Amino acid sequence: MKTRKSASKRYKVTGSGKVAYKKMGLRHILTKKSSKRKMHLRHSGILSEVEQKRAKSMLPYAN
């Protein structure tokens, strides 16, 4: 089976099996965003259960 390369670049499977991703909105036009908002965007997000199932189907060799 082949891995979807687009998914492998966007998602990372954690040790406990959850799927982490980088949040959007921290590349440009940062002056109008508050410090609190930018601080929360720095941390990685965890996909919901439904989305995790979809992401893991595109990553066959992820645990």
C-alpha positions in Angstrom: 0.0 0.0 0.0 1.1 3.5 -0.7 1.1 6.4 1.7 -0.7 9.6 0.6 2.2 12.0 0.7 0.0 15.0 1.2 -1.3 13.4 4.4 2.2 12.4 5.6 3.3 16.0 5.4 0.3 17.4 7.3 -0.3 14.8 10.0 1.8 13.1 12.7 0.6 10.1 14.7 1.5 10.5 18.4 2.6 7.6 20.7 -0.9 7.1 22.0 -2.3 6.9 18.5 -3.8 10.3 18.2 -3.3 12.4 15.0 -1.6 15.8 15.5 -1.6 18.6 13.0 -0.2 22.2 12.8 -2.9 24.9 13.1 -3.4 27.3 10.3 -3.2 31.1 10.5 0.3 31.7 11.7 2.1 32.4 8.4 1.3 36.1 7.5 -1.0 39.0 8.4 0.0 38.6 12.1 -0.3 42.2 13.2 -4.1 42.2 13.5 -4.1 38.9 15.5 -3.8 39.2 19.3 -0.9 37.7 21.2 -3.2 35.2 22.9 -4.5 34.0 19.6 -1.0 33.6 18.1 0.1 31.8 21.3 -2.7 29.3 21.0 -2.0 28.8 17.3 1.6 27.8 18.0 0.5 24.6 19.7 -0.4 21.6 17.6 -4.0 20.5 17.4 -5.5 17.0 17.7 -7.9 15.7 15.1 -11.4 14.6 16.1 -12.2 10.8 16.2 -14.0 10.9 12.8 -11.1 12.8 11.1 -8.5 10.6 12.8 -10.1 7.6 11.1 -9.9 9.3 7.7 -6.3 10.5 8.2 -5.1 7.0 9.3 -6.6 5.4 6.2 -4.3 7.7 4.2 -1.3 6.7 6.4 -1.3 2.9 6.3 2.1 2.5 8.1 1.2 4.8 11.0 0.4 3.0 14.3 
